[in-house]
């Protein structure tokens, strides 16, 4: 049975970082790359490391793709309004929806943003130019909504009122749209996992927009997170090159679980967490445990969190007792 995007989490329901690319997202990228490796999509180590870097940078491209959709919606309304005005006969009423959306200042500011236009040209983002029919249907879906009806009833809405409408429009209509989800899925399967992060980030940016201030629309510089990306690449290398020894670390230490009963993803999450515990002496064990438990909640089975917590907690206690975890700095073993 197909799971529609309206049944999925299209936003992160947590107080996440203001940054689109966090250490947790880096860890998720590592999990994806390792899972692909063990799921038959074998790649040499060098290519796997490159995939981490590429995947992180592609999150920025997904953000641009969303902004380009806003641009396409505004341009559709603007062009249709020009056409109907130019071709109007005295006995035909104008469609009021076109000028209403065209006059939506926050949307127009996004559509005309020079940096967005520059980035779209650099990355050859022409998807929505080729999907006129989808843009038309999305426009009709928007203008048929109760949200739009309520907004249309406002006389001379202020920038703040327009901004509130745009935020709700994205949150309630655009982001959960089934067809948009399928477009994103067809463009890049990994983007499906990135959608909640990018959607949450974009929602925050829409709420920060200010009138007559183009700098209020943020374009994340993924290069600024290169240190975190390097962490992900290094973690991936450690997992792949030490796979056998990491497997041995917890074999025989899960008495209530046969090897064949442990879900593949659960096993990989434990291995990746172990690699982080053993090989990264600047990350507190508590941080590592919390991060992979959160990832397990999001991506694995309902019972995975409890199982992984039990295994990792037991292993950490054993490592500390045997003085096998060497953490540098105050508080790293707390």
Secondary structure, 3 states (H helix, E strand, C coil): CCCCHHHCCCCCCCCCCCCCCCHHHHHHHHHHHHHHHHCCCCCCHHHHHHHHHHHHHHHHHHHHHHHHHHHHHHHHHHHHHHHHHHCCCCCCCCCHHHHHHHCCHHHHHHHCCHHHHHHHHHCCCCHHHCCHHHHHHHHHHHHCCHHHHHHHCCCCCCHHHHHHHHHHHHHHHHCCCHHHHHHHHHHCHHHHHHHHHHHHHHHHHHHHCECCEHHHCCCCCHHHHHHHHHHHHHHHHHHHHCHHHHHHHHCCCCCCCCHHHCCHHHHHHHHHHHHHHHHCCCCCHHHHHHHHHHHHHHHCCCCHHHHHHHHHHHHHHHHHHCCCCCCCCCCCCC
